[in-house]
Amino acid sequence: MAKAILDPVRQGMELRAECQGSQYEPYQVSATLTGKGVGGTRCTCPYSGAGICKHLVALLLAYIHDSQVFRVIPPLDALLTPRSQQELIALIGEMLKRYPDLISV
């Protein structure tokens, strides 16, 4: 696996990881796989050129070359369905503490 890819996860058909780049903080990368290839991608780097950035290429190559290192987690609905309303409210509260910008969502 590429050494730049950190904590790779597969959740359903979505791949997510952090990718060490030129900044101090790693970039957040994700790619959604479809039956025909890659359906969508996202990276927090400032790349604005045509195609996908090198961080997403690293994520996809890591998956192609060693998919076993990706930690598999259940789909979001399977994780949240058994939770009570109080647990979900507490979870959202914790998320907002960590990521205050989510309040607008």
C-alpha positions as a Python dict, from the first residue, in 0.01 Angstrom:
ca = {
    (1, 'M'): (0, 0, 0),
    (2, 'A'): (115, 353, -67),
    (3, 'K'): (276, 495, 245),
    (4, 'A'): (86, 819, 191),
    (5, 'I'): (-251, 646, 248),
    (6, 'L'): (-349, 641, 616),
    (7, 'D'): (-635, 453, 787),
    (8, 'P'): (-806, 324, 471),
    (9, 'V'): (-1172, 224, 512),
    (10, 'R'): (-1428, 64, 283),
    (11, 'Q'): (-1793, 119, 366),
    (12, 'G'): (-2013, -48, 107),
    (13, 'M'): (-1888, 82, -227),
    (14, 'E'): (-1715, 387, -80),
    (15, 'L'): (-1341, 406, -8),
    (16, 'R'): (-1213, 664, 240),
    (17, 'A'): (-874, 748, 385),
    (18, 'E'): (-637, 1024, 476),
    (19, 'C'): (-355, 1096, 233),
    (20, 'Q'): (-33, 1259, 341),
    (21, 'G'): (45, 1545, 107),
    (22, 'S'): (250, 1862, 108),
    (23, 'Q'): (51, 2019, 393),
    (24, 'Y'): (98, 1935, 762),
    (25, 'E'): (-253, 1790, 792),
    (26, 'P'): (-333, 1494, 565),
    (27, 'Y'): (-600, 1538, 298),
    (28, 'Q'): (-933, 1360, 332),
    (29, 'V'): (-1000, 1147, 24),
    (30, 'S'): (-1297, 936, -82),
    (31, 'A'): (-1408, 753, -393),
    (32, 'T'): (-1735, 577, -469),
    (33, 'L'): (-1706, 265, -683),
    (34, 'T'): (-1974, 155, -928),
    (35, 'G'): (-2016, -147, -1152),
    (36, 'K'): (-1856, 56, -1431),
    (37, 'G'): (-1566, 210, -1238),
    (38, 'V'): (-1536, 517, -1019),
    (39, 'G'): (-1862, 707, -977),
    (40, 'G'): (-1752, 1001, -767),
    (41, 'T'): (-1451, 1135, -582),
    (42, 'R'): (-1366, 1396, -321),
    (43, 'C'): (-1037, 1532, -188),
    (44, 'T'): (-972, 1824, 44),
    (45, 'C'): (-659, 1932, -146),
    (46, 'P'): (-664, 2255, -350),
    (47, 'Y'): (-621, 2078, -690),
    (48, 'S'): (-849, 2231, -952),
    (49, 'G'): (-720, 2082, -1278),
    (50, 'A'): (-885, 1835, -1510),
    (51, 'G'): (-937, 1481, -1384),
    (52, 'I'): (-865, 1361, -1033),
    (53, 'C'): (-579, 1464, -806),
    (54, 'K'): (-277, 1251, -720),
    (55, 'H'): (-417, 1185, -370),
    (56, 'L'): (-722, 1012, -517),
    (57, 'V'): (-497, 819, -755),
    (58, 'A'): (-300, 700, -451),
    (59, 'L'): (-622, 589, -278),
    (60, 'L'): (-742, 394, -582),
    (61, 'L'): (-402, 235, -643),
    (62, 'A'): (-382, 130, -278),
    (63, 'Y'): (-720, -42, -313),
    (64, 'I'): (-626, -210, -641),
    (65, 'H'): (-293, -338, -509),
    (66, 'D'): (-394, -438, -153),
    (67, 'S'): (-768, -416, -82),
    (68, 'Q'): (-721, -631, 230),
    (69, 'V'): (-567, -341, 423),
    (70, 'F'): (-892, -145, 395),
    (71, 'R'): (-1087, -181, 718),
    (72, 'V'): (-1443, -281, 625),
    (73, 'I'): (-1722, -116, 823),
    (74, 'P'): (-2098, -167, 792),
    (75, 'P'): (-2313, 79, 594),
    (76, 'L'): (-2421, 390, 786),
    (77, 'D'): (-2785, 283, 817),
    (78, 'A'): (-2678, -48, 974),
    (79, 'L'): (-2464, 142, 1226),
    (80, 'L'): (-2734, 395, 1320),
    (81, 'T'): (-3061, 197, 1307),
    (82, 'P'): (-3016, 23, 1644),
    (83, 'R'): (-2939, 355, 1820),
    (84, 'S'): (-3198, 537, 2029),
    (85, 'Q'): (-3302, 895, 1957),
    (86, 'Q'): (-3104, 1011, 2263),
    (87, 'E'): (-2790, 830, 2141),
    (88, 'L'): (-2826, 987, 1795),
    (89, 'I'): (-2871, 1336, 1941),
    (90, 'A'): (-2562, 1286, 2159),
    (91, 'L'): (-2366, 1162, 1857),
    (92, 'I'): (-2464, 1467, 1652),
    (93, 'G'): (-2367, 1690, 1945),
    (94, 'E'): (-2020, 1533, 1954),
    (95, 'M'): (-1984, 1576, 1579),
    (96, 'L'): (-2073, 1944, 1607),
    (97, 'K'): (-1814, 1993, 1882),
    (98, 'R'): (-1545, 1847, 1655),
    (99, 'Y'): (-1671, 2003, 1331),
    (100, 'P'): (-1865, 2322, 1406),
    (101, 'D'): (-1916, 2394, 1036),
    (102, 'L'): (-2164, 2103, 1025),
    (103, 'I'): (-2424, 2318, 1205),
    (104, 'S'): (-2527, 2461, 866),
    (105, 'V'): (-2605, 2112, 737),
}
